[in-house]
Amino acid sequence: MTFDLILVGFGHVAQRFVTLLEEQRARISGAYGFDGRVIAVCTQRHGRVFSEPGLDASALLERRRRGASVGAECLDLSTVDFIRDIARRVPSAPESRLVVVETTTLDIARGQPAIDHVRAALECGAHVVTANKGPAAFAYHALAAAAAVAGRQFLFEGAVMDGIPIFNLARETLPAVEIVAFRGIVNTTTNYMLTAMEEGQPFDAALADMKAAGIAEADASLDVDGWDAAAKTAALASVLLGARITPHEVVREGISASTAARTVAARAAGRRLKLVASAARGERGVGARVGLQELAADDLLAGLEGQQNGIIFQTDLLGELAIVQRGSGLTQTAYALLSDLISIARQGRAHKSAPTTA
Ligand SMILES: NC(=O)c1ccc[n+]([C@@H]2O[C@H](COP(=O)([O-])OP(=O)(O)OC[C@H]3O[C@@H](n4cnc5c(N)ncnc54)[C@H](OP(=O)(O)O)[C@@H]3O)[C@@H](O)[C@H]2O)c1
C-alpha cells in the first residue's frame, strides 16, 4: 500500500519528516508493508504544489533551502479549500490512502486554522497526523468524534514531547490502567534555557541556540511564556484524564531573564529550578498548571538537563510510571509523525484481518 501524503505546512518539522521517510523507506516497507509519497504541499507564504503521481520531495527541499517557493498552484484557495480540492482530485481507493500531515504553526488563541484543517481532512476521508498542539489542546474531543464518524484516524503523537510515545503508551500498552495525574518537563526550549542559565549563559543567547536548532516555536514567546507547555498540558489532560480544558484554563507561568538568578541560587542550594507541567483529577474536575518549581536533587525531573524532557504518570494500578527522552529535536518529532503513519497502516491491516460476522 502507498499512502498519498498532503503536507499542510512545510517548515522545519515537515522537511525533516520528508527526509526521514526517505531514509527509513526500505525498513518501513519491509516491516510494515507500506510506502508514502508526497502528492501535495501547502504553505502559507511559500507556495503550493500538487502532482497526482507524486512529487520529487528532494527537489522541494532544495527549493526551500534556497528560499524559493514550492510552487504556484491553487494560490487563490484557502488551505481548507486546497485540502478539499486535492482530496477530490485523488481517485478514491477501497481503503483510505490519503493522509494529511498537518504541521502548521501553533495558534495559542484558538488553535486555528489547524482545527479546521484537521476537520476538513477527516470530512474528505483522509487520515490526519499532526505535530501541531492546537487541535488536541483546543478540540480533542470534537475531532476524535469527527474521526470516529469518518472512520479515519486523528493522531498527534508529535504534538507533545516530540518522539516520546506518550499517547501510544497509554492507548496501546496500559489496558485497564487509569492515569489520574501527571507531572513533567514538556518544553524543550525552556528546559535547555534553564540549564544554560544555571551555567551562566545569558537568557537571549540560550534562546538563540534553540531558534538556530529549529526547536523554538516560530513565535518563541510561546515557549518562554509557558504557552507551549500549557497547550501540551491541555492536550495531555484532555486525552489522558478526560478533561475538557483549553490552554487558557491551565494556570501558567513562564521564564524570563530574571529567572537566571533563581536557577543559580537553586543549584547552589542543591536543588534545580524547572518549569513543571502538571495536571490531576480532583473533586472539582481536572486542575492543570505550568509553573517554575524548585525540585529536590533526587526528583527524577530535576535530573533532566538541556534538551531532555520527561513525564511521570500517576496511575491507579501501577503507581508511578515515568518516560524520559534524553535527546529531543526535529528527528524525534518527525519520527512521531512516522510512527503515527505506521499506526494507521497497522490499524488498516488489523481491520482487514478481523473476522467478519454475518
Ligand atoms: N520544531 C519543533 O521542534 C517542533 C516539535 C514538536 C512540535 N512542533 C510543532 O510542529 C508544528 C510545525 O513546527 P515547525 O517548527 O515546522 O514550524 P515552521 O518551521 O514555522 O513551519 C510551519 C509551516 O506551516 C506553514 N503554515 C502556517 N500557517 C499555514 C496555513 N494557514 N496554511 C498552510 N500552511 C501554513 C508555514 O508556511 P510558510 O513556509 O509559508 O511560513 C510553514 O511552512 C508547530 O505547530 C509546532 O508547534 C514543532
The ligand as a MOL file (V3000), in Angstrom:
LIG
                    3D

  0  0  0     0  0            999 V3000
M  V30 BEGIN CTAB
M  V30 COUNTS 48 52 0 0 0
M  V30 BEGIN ATOM
M  V30 1 N 10.0980 22.4620 15.7120 0
M  V30 2 C 9.9540 21.5240 16.6340 0
M  V30 3 O 10.9360 21.0110 17.1930 0
M  V30 4 C 8.5800 21.0240 16.9980 0
M  V30 5 C 8.4540 19.9620 17.8970 0
M  V30 6 C 7.1670 19.4680 18.1890 0
M  V30 7 C 6.0640 20.0650 17.6220 0
M  V30 8 N 6.2240 21.1470 16.7640 0 CHG=1
M  V30 9 C 5.0360 21.7330 16.1660 0
M  V30 10 O 5.0320 21.3970 14.7920 0
M  V30 11 C 4.4540 22.4700 14.0230 0
M  V30 12 C 5.4480 22.8890 12.9430 0
M  V30 13 O 6.6420 23.3320 13.5480 0
M  V30 14 P 7.8310 23.8770 12.6210 0
M  V30 15 O 8.9780 24.0730 13.5240 0
M  V30 16 O 7.9480 23.0260 11.4130 0 CHG=-1
M  V30 17 O 7.2130 25.2980 12.1900 0
M  V30 18 P 7.6840 26.2150 10.9720 0
M  V30 19 O 9.0800 25.8750 10.5830 0
M  V30 20 O 7.3510 27.6020 11.3590 0
M  V30 21 O 6.7350 25.7420 9.7620 0
M  V30 22 C 5.3580 25.9820 9.7780 0
M  V30 23 C 4.8270 25.7460 8.3810 0
M  V30 24 O 3.4090 25.9240 8.3930 0
M  V30 25 C 3.0490 26.7710 7.2840 0
M  V30 26 N 1.7800 27.4190 7.5880 0
M  V30 27 C 1.4730 28.2540 8.6130 0
M  V30 28 N 0.1780 28.6040 8.5590 0
M  V30 29 C -0.3550 27.9670 7.4870 0
M  V30 30 C -1.6400 27.9270 6.8960 0
M  V30 31 N -2.6760 28.6020 7.4030 0
M  V30 32 N -1.8180 27.1720 5.7760 0
M  V30 33 C -0.7880 26.4780 5.2430 0
M  V30 34 N 0.4440 26.4710 5.7550 0
M  V30 35 C 0.6680 27.2140 6.8630 0
M  V30 36 C 4.2170 27.6980 7.1160 0
M  V30 37 O 4.1870 28.3030 5.8400 0
M  V30 38 P 5.4010 29.2460 5.3460 0
M  V30 39 O 6.5120 28.2830 4.9610 0
M  V30 40 O 4.8680 29.9500 4.1820 0
M  V30 41 O 5.7610 30.0950 6.5120 0
M  V30 42 C 5.3720 26.7120 7.3230 0
M  V30 43 O 5.6110 26.0130 6.1180 0
M  V30 44 C 4.1200 23.5890 15.0160 0
M  V30 45 O 2.7640 23.5240 15.3450 0
M  V30 46 C 4.9880 23.2550 16.2250 0
M  V30 47 O 4.3930 23.6820 17.4250 0
M  V30 48 C 7.4430 21.6200 16.4290 0
M  V30 END ATOM
M  V30 BEGIN BOND
M  V30 1 1 1 2
M  V30 2 2 2 3
M  V30 3 1 2 4
M  V30 4 1 4 5
M  V30 5 2 4 48
M  V30 6 2 5 6
M  V30 7 1 6 7
M  V30 8 2 7 8
M  V30 9 1 8 9
M  V30 10 1 8 48
M  V30 11 1 9 10
M  V30 12 1 9 46
M  V30 13 1 10 11
M  V30 14 1 11 12
M  V30 15 1 11 44
M  V30 16 1 12 13
M  V30 17 1 13 14
M  V30 18 2 14 15
M  V30 19 1 14 16
M  V30 20 1 14 17
M  V30 21 1 17 18
M  V30 22 2 18 19
M  V30 23 1 18 20
M  V30 24 1 18 21
M  V30 25 1 21 22
M  V30 26 1 22 23
M  V30 27 1 23 24
M  V30 28 1 23 42
M  V30 29 1 24 25
M  V30 30 1 25 26
M  V30 31 1 25 36
M  V30 32 1 26 27
M  V30 33 1 26 35
M  V30 34 2 27 28
M  V30 35 1 28 29
M  V30 36 1 29 30
M  V30 37 2 29 35
M  V30 38 1 30 31
M  V30 39 2 30 32
M  V30 40 1 32 33
M  V30 41 2 33 34
M  V30 42 1 34 35
M  V30 43 1 36 37
M  V30 44 1 36 42
M  V30 45 1 37 38
M  V30 46 2 38 39
M  V30 47 1 38 40
M  V30 48 1 38 41
M  V30 49 1 42 43
M  V30 50 1 44 45
M  V30 51 1 44 46
M  V30 52 1 46 47
M  V30 END BOND
M  V30 END CTAB
M  END
